[in-house]
Amino acid sequence: MNELSYFPPSDAAGGWRTLTDPREVRRVAGLDVGKLDQALAVARESTKNGGLLVARRGWLAYERYFGLGCREAAPNTASCGKSFTSIALGILLGERPEAFPEGLEQRVYTTDYLPPEAFPLPDPAKAEIKLGQLLAFTAGIRGNNPGYIRGRETTLDPIGPDGWQAMVDEIALGLSEESYPDGRPFTARTLWCPPGGGYSYATASIHLVSLILRRVAGMEMQAYLAQRLAEPLGWGRWSFAYRNAPRVTHTPGGGGAALRGTDMLRFLYLLLREGRWGDRQVVPAWYVRHARQRSPYNPHFPYSLQFDVNSDGWYPELPRDAYWKAGSGGHALYVVPSLDLVAWKLGGRDEQYSPANTGLPAAQPDEAGPREGWAAAWEPGAALRKVLELVVAAAVD
């Protein structure tokens, strides 16, 4: 069986084909285990809990865990869940093209896509927002600082909502202006720039995409993904987290996917195979190709349809076709098509593993106890890129 025809069965049905002997890992998967051990060391120094899983040529060649991490762990992966919202919308575009006659060009601030309470619009400029702009964070929805306009930093004042607050419908729609516990105000009521005029990492923007999916598909996004993604890919236990945020009453589109590491690899392997799983085209191939490279909807910053991209060499130490997504707590997913490689850097604060957060029973970690006294030795962004750099360096042929 060649690599392109291989798709791993569910773990319950046997799971990934695996390699454990370093010589076989090098011979079959073309990976240097020593380099992967170095990548794991960076991961251990950057997050209290986690692990590293690497698959190449369809072989699960490396799987290590630490802290609360283990194969059955399914923590809140925070903003990595944004990629799942994007892919869910890509599936919907393929299923219901008549609902989006203009595709990603579709203007979506209408009652066809958003609930009645969104109207009248608190900012009339929102009427011009296109679907592709919401997905690329260029709709003008307020998010974090800094923003970017054609590659140059700019400051938003006020900022937009982030974290669970951005995944409360009325906040994301701009119907409620609030403040963080430290007193900083945030709002999504008004746009910070015209639609398409700048980039801001705006969790509310991608949560709005989940509202669109909910309205068009007629179901919660978690139910939609259960049918269209989890079932065909054979996931084990999974959920969307933020169960301890009582104001989050719908599937959080801005993050929180909670799934096992080997199932995260299945999601990434689906992307590596351009949306195909076995004989099914689960996600339109054109959507995956768009998502993995610089998007015409974002000329401001190398962020496409909810993935960081490197097609213009913004990060010279990384392959130009690599794309990835990070999540608070040190999580990061990676896809490198030219190397036929996917990797998952599991991270997570203790609280992100909590059943109160995920709604899932706690898993029994591989290590004997918590890493008392642990302290981070890496800045999260630097660790994310260094792990990917070392994983790429591990590919020896």
DAZIMO-V699959 format. One record per residue. RES is the residue in one small letter. SS is DSSP state (a for helix, b for strand, c for the rest). PHI is phi in whole degrees, -180 to 180 (none if undefined). PSI is psi in whole degrees, 0 to 359 (999 if undefined). Layout:
res->(RES | RES)
ss->(SS | SS)
phi->(PHI | PHI)
psi->(PSI | PSI)
This chain:
res->(m | n | e | l | s | y | f | p | p | s | d | a | a | g | g | w | r | t | l | t | d | p | r | e | v | r | r | v | a | g | l | d | v | g | k | l | d | q | a | l | a | v | a | r | e | s | t | k | n | g | g | l | l | v | a | r | r | g | w | l | a | y | e | r | y | f | g | l | g | c | r | e | a | a | p | n | t | a | s | c | g | k | s | f | t | s | i | a | l | g | i | l | l | g | e | r | p | e | a | f | p | e | g | l | e | q | r | v | y | t | t | d | y | l | p | p | e | a | f | p | l | p | d | p | a | k | a | e | i | k | l | g | q | l | l | a | f | t | a | g | i | r | g | n | n | p | g | y | i | r | g | r | e | t | t | l | d | p | i | g | p | d | g | w | q | a | m | v | d | e | i | a | l | g | l | s | e | e | s | y | p | d | g | r | p | f | t | a | r | t | l | w | c | p | p | g | g | g | y | s | y | a | t | a | s | i | h | l | v | s | l | i | l | r | r | v | a | g | m | e | m | q | a | y | l | a | q | r | l | a | e | p | l | g | w | g | r | w | s | f | a | y | r | n | a | p | r | v | t | h | t | p | g | g | g | g | a | a | l | r | g | t | d | m | l | r | f | l | y | l | l | l | r | e | g | r | w | g | d | r | q | v | v | p | a | w | y | v | r | h | a | r | q | r | s | p | y | n | p | h | f | p | y | s | l | q | f | d | v | n | s | d | g | w | y | p | e | l | p | r | d | a | y | w | k | a | g | s | g | g | h | a | l | y | v | v | p | s | l | d | l | v | a | w | k | l | g | g | r | d | e | q | y | s | p | a | n | t | g | l | p | a | a | q | p | d | e | a | g | p | r | e | g | w | a | a | a | w | e | p | g | a | a | l | r | k | v | l | e | l | v | v | a | a | a | v | d)
ss->(c | c | a | a | a | c | c | c | c | c | a | a | a | c | c | c | c | b | c | c | c | a | a | a | a | a | a | a | a | c | b | c | a | a | a | a | a | a | a | a | a | a | a | a | a | a | c | c | c | b | b | b | b | b | b | b | c | c | b | b | b | b | b | b | b | b | c | c | c | c | c | c | c | c | c | c | c | a | a | a | a | a | a | a | a | a | a | a | a | a | a | a | a | a | a | c | a | a | a | a | c | c | a | a | a | c | b | c | c | c | c | c | c | c | c | a | a | a | c | c | c | c | c | a | a | a | a | a | c | b | a | a | a | a | a | a | c | c | c | c | c | c | c | c | c | c | b | b | b | c | c | b | b | b | c | c | c | c | b | c | c | c | a | a | a | a | a | c | a | a | a | a | c | c | c | c | c | b | b | c | c | c | c | c | b | b | c | c | c | c | c | c | c | c | c | c | c | c | b | c | c | c | a | a | a | a | a | a | a | a | a | a | a | a | a | a | a | c | c | c | a | a | a | a | a | a | a | a | a | a | a | a | a | c | c | c | c | b | b | b | c | c | c | c | c | c | c | c | c | c | c | c | c | c | c | c | b | b | b | c | a | a | a | a | a | a | a | a | a | a | a | a | c | c | c | b | b | c | c | b | b | c | c | c | a | a | a | a | a | a | a | c | c | c | c | c | c | c | c | c | c | c | b | c | c | c | c | b | b | c | c | c | c | c | c | c | c | c | c | c | c | b | b | b | b | b | b | c | c | c | b | b | b | b | b | b | a | a | a | c | b | b | b | b | b | b | c | c | c | a | a | a | a | c | a | a | a | a | c | c | c | c | c | c | c | c | c | c | c | c | c | c | c | c | c | c | c | c | c | a | a | a | a | a | a | a | a | a | a | a | a | a | a | c | b | c | c)
phi->(none | -83 | -62 | -71 | -96 | -92 | -139 | -68 | -69 | -61 | -62 | -66 | -105 | 121 | 75 | -60 | -72 | -127 | -128 | -125 | -73 | -55 | -68 | -71 | -59 | -72 | -71 | -90 | -96 | 65 | -126 | -93 | -62 | -60 | -66 | -66 | -62 | -65 | -63 | -62 | -62 | -64 | -60 | -64 | -82 | -108 | -140 | -68 | -125 | 155 | 174 | -144 | -124 | -134 | -123 | -139 | 56 | 80 | -112 | -76 | -105 | -154 | -151 | -135 | -136 | -153 | 60 | -81 | -72 | -168 | -60 | -85 | -66 | -137 | -77 | -65 | -92 | 52 | -69 | -59 | -65 | -59 | -64 | -68 | -63 | -61 | -66 | -59 | -68 | -61 | -62 | -63 | -60 | -72 | -79 | -126 | -61 | -68 | -79 | -131 | -60 | -100 | 61 | -69 | -80 | -62 | -77 | -115 | -88 | -137 | -70 | -70 | -120 | -122 | -69 | -57 | -67 | -73 | -120 | -68 | -65 | -68 | -135 | -57 | -64 | -64 | -61 | -94 | -70 | -100 | -57 | -60 | -72 | -60 | -72 | -101 | 64 | -122 | -79 | 93 | -65 | -69 | -139 | -84 | -94 | -82 | -92 | -136 | -126 | 51 | 86 | -104 | -68 | -144 | -110 | -91 | -148 | -81 | -79 | -98 | -72 | -141 | 63 | -63 | -60 | -72 | -107 | -97 | -52 | -67 | -74 | -62 | -77 | 82 | -91 | -140 | -102 | -139 | -135 | -75 | -56 | -84 | 96 | -70 | -79 | -143 | -158 | -119 | -67 | -113 | -79 | -91 | -155 | -62 | -52 | 90 | -86 | -174 | -112 | -141 | -71 | -119 | -58 | -61 | -63 | -77 | -64 | -61 | -62 | -68 | -64 | -62 | -61 | -59 | -74 | -74 | -80 | 75 | -156 | -65 | -62 | -62 | -65 | -64 | -69 | -60 | -79 | -91 | -125 | -62 | -68 | -66 | -86 | 76 | -65 | -84 | -68 | -163 | -166 | -110 | -89 | 67 | -68 | -91 | -112 | -62 | -82 | -86 | -104 | -128 | -54 | -74 | -77 | -91 | 150 | 103 | -57 | -125 | -147 | -72 | -61 | -68 | -79 | -61 | -61 | -62 | -59 | -69 | -65 | -59 | -67 | -58 | -93 | 54 | 86 | -96 | -136 | 63 | -96 | -109 | -93 | -71 | -120 | -55 | -60 | -62 | -69 | -63 | -63 | -64 | -66 | -95 | -139 | -54 | -96 | -63 | -82 | -140 | -83 | -100 | -159 | -77 | -134 | -98 | -84 | 75 | -140 | -73 | -129 | -131 | -66 | -104 | 73 | -56 | -112 | -64 | -79 | -116 | -60 | -69 | -94 | -69 | -143 | -159 | -148 | -105 | -137 | -51 | 103 | 92 | -78 | -161 | -110 | -136 | -134 | -130 | -58 | -64 | -102 | 53 | -134 | -133 | -148 | -130 | -95 | -71 | -130 | 117 | -73 | -52 | -63 | -71 | -93 | -72 | -57 | -64 | -84 | -90 | 78 | -112 | -61 | -67 | -93 | -87 | -68 | -72 | -82 | -69 | -161 | -66 | -86 | -62 | 78 | -64 | -141 | -69 | -109 | -132 | -72 | -55 | -65 | -66 | -65 | -56 | -72 | -67 | -61 | -64 | -59 | -72 | -64 | -63 | -65 | -73 | -77 | -95 | -158)
psi->(125 | 170 | 321 | 338 | 358 | 133 | 126 | 136 | 170 | 159 | 327 | 337 | 18 | 331 | 192 | 146 | 136 | 157 | 137 | 326 | 126 | 326 | 321 | 324 | 318 | 318 | 316 | 313 | 350 | 39 | 140 | 110 | 327 | 318 | 321 | 325 | 323 | 319 | 319 | 322 | 319 | 318 | 317 | 328 | 349 | 340 | 146 | 324 | 155 | 210 | 181 | 126 | 133 | 130 | 134 | 139 | 30 | 10 | 129 | 104 | 349 | 128 | 107 | 149 | 161 | 164 | 229 | 358 | 143 | 172 | 324 | 353 | 136 | 70 | 169 | 115 | 13 | 231 | 351 | 334 | 340 | 323 | 326 | 322 | 316 | 313 | 324 | 318 | 324 | 319 | 316 | 321 | 322 | 325 | 322 | 59 | 332 | 338 | 343 | 70 | 336 | 7 | 226 | 346 | 354 | 128 | 126 | 2 | 65 | 168 | 351 | 335 | 334 | 155 | 159 | 327 | 348 | 349 | 147 | 154 | 134 | 339 | 112 | 336 | 340 | 339 | 340 | 0 | 132 | 155 | 315 | 328 | 321 | 319 | 333 | 5 | 34 | 20 | 350 | 0 | 132 | 137 | 220 | 162 | 150 | 159 | 172 | 137 | 111 | 44 | 354 | 135 | 146 | 161 | 130 | 136 | 108 | 168 | 172 | 177 | 154 | 173 | 206 | 332 | 325 | 349 | 19 | 123 | 310 | 332 | 314 | 325 | 353 | 21 | 350 | 123 | 129 | 184 | 152 | 165 | 333 | 4 | 352 | 127 | 152 | 154 | 149 | 18 | 314 | 154 | 149 | 344 | 164 | 150 | 127 | 353 | 351 | 168 | 132 | 134 | 97 | 99 | 326 | 328 | 313 | 334 | 324 | 327 | 323 | 329 | 319 | 314 | 316 | 319 | 316 | 317 | 338 | 25 | 164 | 149 | 325 | 318 | 322 | 314 | 329 | 319 | 317 | 339 | 303 | 318 | 307 | 330 | 349 | 38 | 152 | 219 | 141 | 168 | 182 | 137 | 205 | 31 | 341 | 11 | 93 | 339 | 350 | 96 | 358 | 170 | 124 | 113 | 345 | 5 | 180 | 6 | 131 | 106 | 163 | 155 | 319 | 334 | 328 | 319 | 324 | 318 | 315 | 323 | 325 | 317 | 319 | 325 | 24 | 43 | 3 | 142 | 108 | 233 | 13 | 136 | 92 | 317 | 137 | 132 | 324 | 326 | 316 | 317 | 320 | 316 | 336 | 3 | 171 | 130 | 142 | 344 | 355 | 84 | 7 | 330 | 148 | 66 | 119 | 228 | 66 | 33 | 141 | 138 | 161 | 23 | 342 | 11 | 28 | 324 | 93 | 339 | 355 | 153 | 146 | 337 | 1 | 143 | 156 | 171 | 133 | 157 | 143 | 138 | 359 | 14 | 149 | 134 | 145 | 142 | 130 | 91 | 320 | 337 | 2 | 49 | 139 | 150 | 151 | 116 | 95 | 136 | 221 | 130 | 160 | 316 | 332 | 344 | 358 | 134 | 331 | 331 | 311 | 337 | 7 | 150 | 148 | 144 | 157 | 113 | 158 | 325 | 157 | 328 | 177 | 156 | 77 | 138 | 5 | 143 | 142 | 137 | 359 | 145 | 139 | 315 | 320 | 320 | 318 | 311 | 324 | 319 | 314 | 319 | 317 | 323 | 318 | 318 | 337 | 342 | 105 | 350 | 999)
